[in-house]
Amino acid sequence: MSYPFLPEFSRGLGVPLEALVLLMAARSAMSIFAPLVGGLSDRFGRRTIMYISLAGFSLMMFGVSIFPVFIIFVIATLLEGLFKFLFDATTYAYIGDRVPYERRGLVIGIMEIAWSAAFLIGMPLIGWLMARRFVDAWQAPFPLLGAAGLIGVVALWFSLPHDRPQGKKSKKSTRTGWASILKNRSAMAALAVGLLMSAASENLNVVLGIWLESYYGLSLAALGLSTAVIGVAELVGEGGVIGLVDRIGKKRAIIIGALGSALSYFVLPLIANELVGGLIGLFMTFVTFEFTIVATLPMMTELVPGARASLMSLNSAGHALGRMGGALIGNWLFGLGFFWNGAFGALANILAAAILILWVHDSD
């Protein structure tokens, strides 16, 4: 929710917009800790780490609700980012443990519907909540999100089969796992691909709210509804993953998606003179991005099976570092003109496609 409502958070907290853009970059920088905790699920079990991550997220949301001041907002934002990286890496490792590779695109695509639903349902709801609060509108979503995290803990407890922790790994086995990743050319190249794609996306995300509000004069409620277009786009992208990725091959799907993303990023500023054109461009950009980024996940889970949790935590770190760089670059490019945000997104995806073609070999 940070991106479309960044201007409202800026007004509510009484801090410059640039400070919140830097905070988004700092949240992504928290990813440097993800590899340090990525192996915890091997020791304590996947489900246990999912519980801890969701409970930590809820604590941060309730913290902002109870103490709505900038320093608490900063702390909560940074730690929420770390909990999300940990949750994502653990979840993908859990799927990698249990789902055959030839069906993993289908299962991960279904799971990722949650992301599009967050935009399709969550953003309009948050916009509506903010619009209903005439004082301190920016605080409205936090109690709801805190409660949702706790509901998630309960839902996981009753729905997921228990997994057996592997016990404490020796330092030697841990070093062996990391060494197998660092020596794997395909894994390292795939990490670079994720970093580039995330940088391209964040370069747009970080200016999304500013662009929609300043170019088209949208209200809070209208901002929430406009982001529903993103939710529909991501749902379509995830549907493409569900239907195509296992069938045509993970690597081929990612290359097609990256080239489609490059074209969408480049075209977006050219057709955004009016709101309808801007929303169509956003739709195409997010369809291609979501298809491509979700298609990378099943491939990543099988590049180094012996160090699956560690590689997925490193993948989360790579994506987050890409978002950090994209946030800093995107804010600067927006000052030069929105066209350059699109151009940067296109270039990053072309480079990602080239790396895939030259250096990544998957198991399809």
C-alpha positions in Angstrom: 0.0 0.0 0.0 3.0 2.3 0.4 3.3 3.2 -3.3 -0.1 4.5 -4.4 -0.6 6.3 -1.0 2.9 7.6 -0.5 1.7 11.3 -0.8 -0.9 10.7 1.9 1.6 9.2 4.3 3.8 12.2 3.6 1.1 14.6 4.5 -0.1 12.6 7.5 3.3 12.2 9.0 4.4 15.7 8.2 7.6 14.7 6.4 8.8 15.4 2.9 7.9 12.9 0.2 11.6 12.4 -0.6 12.1 11.1 3.0 9.5 8.4 2.4 11.1 7.5 -0.9 14.4 7.0 0.9 12.6 4.9 3.5 11.2 2.6 0.8 14.8 2.2 -0.4 16.0 1.5 3.1 13.3 -1.1 3.6 14.6 -2.9 0.5 18.1 -2.6 1.9 17.0 -4.7 4.9 17.3 -7.6 2.4 21.0 -7.8 3.2 19.9 -9.7 6.4 17.7 -12.2 4.5 20.5 -14.6 3.6 21.6 -14.6 7.3 18.1 -15.9 8.4 17.2 -17.8 5.3 18.4 -21.1 6.7 16.3 -20.8 9.9 13.5 -22.8 8.3 15.9 -25.7 7.8 16.6 -25.8 11.5 13.2 -25.0 13.0 10.7 -26.0 10.2 9.1 -24.0 7.4 5.8 -23.5 9.2 7.4 -22.2 12.4 9.2 -19.5 10.5 6.0 -18.6 8.6 4.3 -18.1 12.0 7.1 -15.9 13.3 7.1 -13.8 10.1 3.4 -13.2 10.1 3.3 -12.5 13.9 6.2 -10.0 13.5 4.3 -8.3 10.6 1.2 -7.9 12.8 3.3 -6.5 15.7 4.7 -3.8 13.4 1.2 -2.9 12.0 -0.3 -2.6 15.5 2.8 -0.6 16.6 2.1 2.1 14.1 -1.6 2.1 15.0 -0.8 2.6 18.7 2.1 5.0 18.3 1.4 6.9 15.0 4.7 8.9 14.9 7.4 9.0 12.2 10.1 7.1 14.1 7.7 4.1 14.8 6.6 4.2 11.2 10.2 4.0 10.1 11.0 1.1 12.5 7.8 -0.8 11.5 8.5 -0.3 7.8 12.0 -1.6 8.0 11.2 -4.6 10.1 8.1 -5.4 8.1 10.3 -5.6 5.1 12.6 -8.1 6.8 9.7 -10.3 7.9 8.3 -10.3 4.4 11.6 -11.5 2.9 11.8 -14.2 5.5 8.2 -15.3 4.9 8.6 -15.4 1.1 11.9 -17.4 1.1 10.4 -19.9 3.5 7.2 -20.3 1.5 8.9 -20.9 -1.8 11.3 -23.4 -0.1 8.2 -25.2 1.4 6.7 -25.5 -2.1 10.0 -26.6 -3.6 10.2 -29.4 -1.0 6.7 -30.7 -1.7 5.8 -30.0 -5.4 7.4 -31.8 -8.4 9.3 -29.4 -10.7 7.0 -30.1 -13.7 4.0 -28.7 -11.7 5.7 -26.0 -9.7 4.8 -23.2 -12.0 1.2 -24.1 -11.6 1.3 -24.1 -7.8 3.4 -21.0 -7.4 1.2 -19.2 -9.9 -1.9 -20.1 -7.8 -0.2 -18.9 -4.6 0.8 -15.6 -6.2 -2.9 -14.8 -6.8 -2.7 -13.4 -3.2 -0.4 -10.6 -4.6 -2.9 -9.5 -7.2 -5.8 -9.8 -4.8 -3.9 -7.4 -2.5 -4.2 -4.8 -5.3 -7.6 -5.8 -6.6 -9.4 -6.0 -3.2 -7.0 -4.5 -0.7 -6.1 -1.2 -2.3 -9.7 0.0 -3.0 -10.5 -1.0 0.6 -7.6 0.9 2.0 -8.4 3.9 -0.2 -12.0 3.8 1.0 -10.9 3.6 4.7 -8.6 6.5 4.3 -11.3 8.6 2.5 -13.7 7.9 5.4 -11.3 9.2 8.0 -11.3 13.0 8.0 -8.5 13.2 10.6 -5.3 11.2 10.4 -6.6 9.3 7.3 -3.2 7.6 6.8 -3.6 5.6 10.0 -6.8 3.8 9.0 -5.3 0.7 7.4 -2.9 -0.4 10.1 -5.3 -2.0 12.7 -6.9 -4.0 9.8 -3.5 -5.2 8.5 -2.4 -6.2 12.0 -5.5 -8.2 12.5 -5.1 -9.8 9.1 -1.6 -11.0 9.9 -2.9 -12.8 13.1 -5.7 -14.4 11.1 -3.0 -15.6 8.7 -1.1 -17.4 11.5 -4.3 -19.2 12.6 -5.1 -20.1 9.0 -1.6 -21.6 8.4 -1.9 -23.6 11.7 -5.0 -25.3 10.6 -4.3 -25.7 6.8 -0.7 -26.7 6.3 0.7 -30.2 7.1 3.5 -30.2 9.7 7.0 -30.4 8.4 9.9 -31.9 10.2 12.8 -29.6 11.0 16.1 -30.9 9.9 17.9 -30.0 13.1 20.9 -27.8 13.5 23.2 -27.8 10.5 26.9 -28.0 11.0 28.9 -25.0 10.0 30.6 -27.2 7.3 27.2 -28.1 5.7 26.1 -24.5 5.8 29.3 -23.4 4.1 28.9 -26.2 1.5 25.4 -24.9 0.7 26.6 -21.4 0.1 29.6 -22.5 -1.9 27.3 -24.6 -4.2 25.3 -21.4 -4.9 28.3 -19.2 -5.5 29.9 -21.8 -7.9 26.6 -22.2 -9.8 26.7 -19.9 -12.9 23.1 -20.4 -13.6 22.1 -19.5 -10.1 24.2 -16.4 -9.9 23.0 -15.2 -13.4 19.3 -15.9 -12.3 19.9 -13.7 -9.2 21.1 -10.9 -11.5 17.9 -11.3 -13.6 15.7 -10.9 -10.6 17.6 -7.9 -9.4 17.2 -6.1 -12.8 13.5 -6.9 -13.1 12.8 -5.7 -9.6 14.8 -2.5 -10.2 12.7 -1.8 -13.3 9.5 -2.3 -11.4 10.4 -0.3 -8.3 11.6 2.6 -10.6 7.9 2.8 -11.6 6.3 1.8 -8.3 8.0 4.5 -6.2 6.6 7.3 -8.4 3.2 5.7 -9.0 1.2 7.6 -6.4 3.0 10.9 -7.3 2.3 10.4 -11.0 -1.3 9.4 -10.6 -2.1 12.2 -8.2 -0.1 15.0 -9.9 -0.8 14.1 -13.6 -4.5 13.2 -13.2 -5.5 14.9 -9.9 -7.0 11.6 -8.4 -8.5 11.6 -4.9 -7.6 9.0 -2.2 -10.6 6.8 -3.2 -9.8 7.2 -6.9 -6.2 6.2 -6.2 -7.4 3.0 -4.6 -9.7 2.2 -7.4 -7.1 3.0 -10.1 -4.7 0.5 -8.4 -7.4 -2.1 -8.9 -6.3 -2.0 -12.5 -2.9 -3.2 -11.3 -4.6 -6.0 -9.4 -6.5 -7.2 -12.5 -3.2 -7.0 -14.5 -1.3 -9.1 -12.0 -4.2 -11.6 -11.8 -3.9 -12.0 -15.6 -0.1 -12.3 -15.4 -0.4 -15.0 -12.7 -3.0 -16.8 -14.8 -0.5 -16.9 -17.6 2.0 -18.5 -15.2 -0.6 -21.1 -14.2 -1.5 -22.0 -17.8 1.8 -21.6 -19.7 5.0 -21.8 -17.7 5.1 -25.5 -17.0 4.0 -26.2 -20.6 6.4 -24.1 -22.5 9.3 -24.2 -20.1 10.4 -21.8 -17.3 13.3 -20.2 -19.1 11.5 -19.6 -22.4 8.6 -18.1 -20.5 10.8 -15.7 -18.6 12.6 -14.6 -21.8 9.2 -13.9 -23.5 8.0 -12.1 -20.4 11.1 -9.9 -20.1 11.0 -8.8 -23.7 7.2 -8.1 -23.3 8.0 -6.1 -20.2 10.6 -4.0 -22.0 8.1 -3.1 -24.7 5.4 -2.2 -22.1 7.7 0.0 -20.0 8.8 1.9 -23.1 5.3 2.4 -24.4 3.7 3.5 -21.1 4.9 7.1 -21.1 4.0 7.5 -24.7 0.3 6.7 -24.2 -0.1 8.3 -20.8 -1.3 11.8 -21.9 -4.8 10.9 -20.6 -6.0 8.8 -17.7 -7.4 6.0 -19.9 -4.1 5.7 -21.8 -2.2 5.7 -18.6 -4.3 3.0 -17.0 -4.0 0.9 -20.2 -0.2 1.3 -20.1 -0.1 0.4 -16.4 -2.2 -2.7 -17.1 0.2 -3.9 -19.8 3.3 -3.1 -17.7 2.0 -5.0 -14.7 0.7 -8.0 -16.7 4.1 -8.6 -18.3 6.1 -7.9 -15.1 3.9 -10.2 -12.9 4.1 -13.0 -15.4 7.8 -12.7 -15.7 8.7 -12.3 -12.0 6.4 -15.2 -10.9 7.8 -17.4 -13.7 11.3 -17.0 -12.2 10.3 -18.5 -8.9 9.8 -22.1 -9.9 13.0 -22.0 -11.8 14.9 -20.6 -8.8 13.6 -23.4 -6.5 15.4 -26.1 -8.6 18.7 -24.4 -9.6 20.4 -25.6 -6.4 18.1 -28.1 -4.7 20.6 -28.9 -2.0 20.5 -25.3 -0.8 16.9 -24.4 -1.6 16.1 -22.2 1.4 19.4 -20.4 1.2 19.1 -19.7 -2.5 15.5 -18.4 -2.1 16.5 -16.1 0.7 19.4 -14.8 -1.5 16.8 -14.4 -4.3 14.7 -12.3 -2.0 17.7 -10.2 -1.1 18.5 -9.7 -4.8 15.0 -8.6 -5.6 15.0 -6.2 -2.6 18.4 -4.7 -3.6 17.0 -4.2 -7.1 14.0 -2.4 -5.5 16.3 -0.3 -3.4 18.3 0.8 -6.5 15.1 1.2 -8.5 13.6 3.5 -5.9 16.6 5.8 -5.8 16.9 5.9 -9.6 13.1 6.2 -10.2 12.7 9.2 -8.0 15.6 10.9 -9.7 14.4 10.0 -13.2 10.9 11.2 -12.5 12.4 14.7 -11.9 13.8 14.5 -15.5 10.5 13.4 -16.9 8.3 10.3 -16.7 9.6 9.1 -20.1 12.9 8.2 -18.5 11.3 5.9 -15.9 9.8 3.9 -18.8 13.1 3.9 -20.7 15.0 2.6 -17.7 12.5 -0.2 -17.1 12.8 -1.2 -20.8 16.6 -1.3 -20.7 16.7 -3.3 -17.4 14.4 -6.0 -18.9 16.4 -6.2 -22.1 19.6 -6.8 -20.1 17.7 -9.5 -18.0 16.6 -11.3 -21.2 20.2 -11.3 -22.5 21.6 -12.7 -19.3 18.9 -15.5 -19.3 19.7 -16.4 -22.9 23.5 -16.5 -22.4 24.1 -17.9 -18.9 21.0 -19.5 -17.3 20.3 -23.2 -17.8 17.2 -24.7 -16.1 15.9 -28.2 -15.6 13.1 -28.2 -18.2 
